[in-house]
Amino acid sequence: SFYEELVSHGVLEPLAAPVEGLVGREGSCNYVAPRGISSVVKYYLKQSGADVLYEQHVTHISLRDGKWEVSRKVGPPEQFDVVILTIPVPQILQLQGDIVNIINESQRQQLESVSYSSRYALGLFYEAGTRIDVPWAAQYITDNPCIRFISIDNKKRNIESPEVAPSVVVHTTVTFGSEHLDSDPAEVQQLILSQLERIVPSLPKPSSIKCHKWRYSQVTKAVPNCPGQMILHTQPLLICGGDGFTRSNFDGCMESAMSLAEAVKPHL
């Protein structure tokens, strides 16, 4: 039903572009977000009617007079009746304040067992009208120590036109990501570009490049038994969820969201 709703509103559409090396499970269907994956999040935020504040770096969570006092890097602390954490699990364990003592030993062990892969993403951006002449929209690479995936993003999203500025997205392998996690970003960018030139020598020179370190890329080991969420404190409610409690795909995120919603309902 989630897919049907998103497709009916044009947020998702079935993947029609050719993707080389894509391994599909029998009976599965692949979708693409023409306006980018953030459009899925924006759709649900708009549905919720919530006021959203971005770039609030939370540092401490403590109990104050029956509410949660949440402190952030910049600005005064604020108080809340319910706190839901969907940040990567290692970042939950880095939070300071009463939360440190509220997480019991069993929960801490479960949270500490969660692991993520790390990788780099490289974006190459071109002027509108630039022609990228390859027969595929995206390609999984199996024989390169550095690059795992290349996507001609406008082609993959089925929005090719002379007015749309094309872009190329490159994801590195998990091994390369872990080996270069603390390397100089400029050096990493150059390493990826040199490998990309070998794989796709016909790529034109981009007008700009962005290299992004994705420290928590995909969950390699979730919370045992994948419960979807974990209640850290009941009154007031402090609960955590996200793909670290299921798996790193759309279905996993939705499963966790549904599980969180059911747990939060009695507290509203």
N, C-alpha and C positions, 0 to 999 in steps of 0.2 A: 504493500500500500504506500510506503514511503517513496518507492521508485515511481509508482504511477502518479503520485501527487507532484513530484519534482519534474517529471517528464511533461505532465499536463500544463505546468507553468513555465516550461521552456528552460528550467534551471539545469536539467540533465537531458541528454538525448543518447540513443544507442550509438555505440562506437561503430562508425562505418569506415573509417580510414584504415589503410593497410598498416599493420604493426608486425614487423618481422620478429620471429622468435618468441611470440606471446604464447605462453602455455596456459590453456584454458581448461578448467574442470568440466567434465561432461554435464550438460544441462545448465551451465552458468551463462550469464549474459554480462557483457561489459558496457559501461556507459562512459560518457565524457561530459564535462561541464564546459559549454562553449564560452562562458564568461569567466572561467577559472574556478577552482575548487572553493575559493572564498565566497563565491556567489551562493553556494549551498548554505554556508554559515549565515550569510547576510539574510537569506530568505527566512531562516528560522528565527533569527533575532528580530526581524520585522514582524513576523507572526506573533512573537511573544509580547510585543509592546514595551519591552524593557528599555530603560535608559542605560546605555552602554558607555562605560568609561574605559578608554584604552591606555596602554603604557603606564599602568599602575603596578609598580614592582613591590609585591608584598614581601615583608621581611619577618614579621612577628605575628603570631595569633595567640591571644591570652584571654582568660575569663575575667570579666568585669561586671559585677552586679547582675548576674544571670544572662549576660549577653557576651558575644564575642567581640573583643576589641582587636581590630586588624590594623597593624602599622605598616607603613610603606616607606620606601626610600625617600620620597619627596612628598611633603604635605603632612597635615595632622592625622592622627589615628581616627578611625571611624568604628562605630558599633553596629553589629548586625544580630538578628535573631537566628539566622541559619547561615552557615558557611559551607559551600560546596567547592571542593578542590578538584580540578581536572588537569592540573599541570603534570608533567612527567613525574613518575614516582620518586626518582632520586631528588627532585626539587622539593617534594613534600617533606622528605627527611632532612632537608637543609633548613627548613623553617625554624625560627627561634620562638621563645615565649613558652607559655604553659603547654602548648601542643607537644613539646619534647617529652613531658612527663605523662601526658594524656594517652599517647600511643602506648599500648601495653606490649609486653615482651613478645607475645605470640604474633601480634599484628606487625611489630617491628621486623621480626624474622621473615614474615611473609613479604613485606614491602622490600626488605633488603635483598630478597631472592630475585626480584624483577630485574631483567637486563634489557638493554636496547643496543641496536647497531648504530654506528655513527657513519656519516658519509658527507661528502661535499656535493653541492649543487652549483652548477655554473650556468649562468644565463647570458646568451649572446643576442644583442638587440640590433636590428637593422632598420634602415629607412624604408618607408612604404614604397612598394614597387620593386624592391630587391628580389631577384629570382634565386631560389635555392633548389638546384636541380638534382634531386634524388628521387628514386622510385617509391620510397616508403614515407610514411608520416612519422613513424617511430620505429626504433630498433633496439632489441635486447642484444647485448654483446656478451659472448661467453668465453672469448679467448684473449681478453685484454686484462692486464693486471691492474689497470687504473680505471677504465670506463666500463660501466655496466649497462647504461641506458642512454639513448639519444632520442630526442623528440623535436620534430619541426612543429612547434606548438600550434601555430595557426592552422596548419594542415591537419594535425591530430584533432583539433576542435572543430574542424569542418567550417572554418570561417575565412578561407582563402579568398582574397580579392585584391585588386591593385591599391585599394585605399587602406588595407590593413597592413601595418608594419610587421613583418615576420620576426619570429624569435626562435632561437634554438636553446633547448634545455638539456643539460648533460648531468647525469648522476654517476658518481663514482662507485666502485665496488666497496663492499663492507671492509675488506682487508685494507684497501688503500686508505679509507676513512680512518680506521683505527691506528694505522701506522703514522698518519700525518695529522693526528688530532691537534697536536700542539705546535705544528710547523707554522712558519711565516705564511700568511695567506697569499702574499704576492708570489712566493715560490710555488705554492700549491697550484695557484691559477696557471702559472706557466707550464707546470708539469701536465696539467689536464689539457691545456691548449695544444701542447706538442703531440700528445697521444691522439687528440681529436683530429689533428691535421693528417696523421697517418691513416686513420679510419675513413675520414671524409675529406680527401685532399681538395675537392672542388668547392668547399665552403668559401663564400666571399668574406672579406674583412668586415667585421661588425662595427657599428658606430659607437657602441658602448658594451661593456662587459661587467657582470656582477658575479662575484664568487661568494657563496654562502655556506658557512659551516653548520651542518645539521647534527648537533651533538646527540640528540635523542631522535633518531630517524624512525626506526620501526622496532616494535617490541619483539625481542627474540625469546624471552621467557616472561610470561605474564604471572600475576598473582595466582598461586595454586588453585586449581578447580575453576578458574575464571568466573568469579561470582558477579562481576559487573560493577560492584561498588563495595565499600567498606565503611561502616559507621565507626568513627573514632570516639564520639561522645554523643549521648542521646539528648540531654536537656541542659543547655540549648544544643541543637543538632550541629555536629561537625562531621561531614561525610566526604569521602573522596571516591573518584571514579575516573573513567576515561579508558583509552585503549590498553593501558597497563593492567587493566582488570578483565580484559577480554582478548582482543587481538587487533592488529593495525590494519583494518580495512573499514569500509563504510558500514558493513553489517556489524562489525565489532563495536564501532562507536555508537551505533543505534541501540544495540543490545544494552550497552552500559547506560546510555541516556534513559532508556525505558526503566531500567532497574533503579537508577537514581530517582527518577520521577515518582515511582511507586513508594520508595523509602521516604521521600520528602513530603508527599501528600499529607500524611497525618499531622505534620508540624505546621501546616499553613493555616 
